[in-house]
Amino acid sequence: MLSDALMEMSRKAGMTAIVDANNVVLGIFTDGDLRRTLEKKLDFGATRCARDVIQSALHWCRQPGCKAVQLMEQYNINQMLV
């Protein structure tokens, strides 16, 4: 649920991983996703799922940290799962 993702973000560093029932990463919910959700005036009710509001484009990096930093700069990414 979206409200659960918000609570997790508050406990962590401003983002949380969104996974499916098999713990496969669907994306991350960030403070940017939260701002976009608020701008759209979407309901934060009990039935709204975080996967409905996360960005669908994922960028994967299976290379050394310096390559991850380059990708973050290239795609203007502020947060990344490691």
Residue pairs with C-beta under 8 A, 6 or more apart in sequence:
1 46
1 47
1 48
1 49
1 50
2 37
2 44
2 48
2 49
2 50
2 52
2 53
3 44
3 46
3 48
4 50
5 16
5 18
5 29
5 50
6 34
6 44
8 16
9 15
9 16
9 29
9 30
9 31
9 34
13 79
14 30
14 31
14 79
15 28
15 29
15 30
15 31
15 79
16 28
16 29
16 50
17 25
17 27
17 28
17 81
18 25
18 26
18 27
18 28
18 29
18 50
18 51
18 54
19 25
19 26
20 26
25 58
25 81
26 51
26 54
27 51
27 54
27 55
27 56
27 58
28 54
28 79
28 80
28 81
29 50
29 53
29 54
30 78
30 79
32 78
33 50
33 53
33 54
33 55
36 53
37 44
37 53
42 48
42 53
59 71
59 75
59 77
59 80
61 67
61 68
61 71
61 80
68 80
68 82
71 77
71 80
72 78
72 80
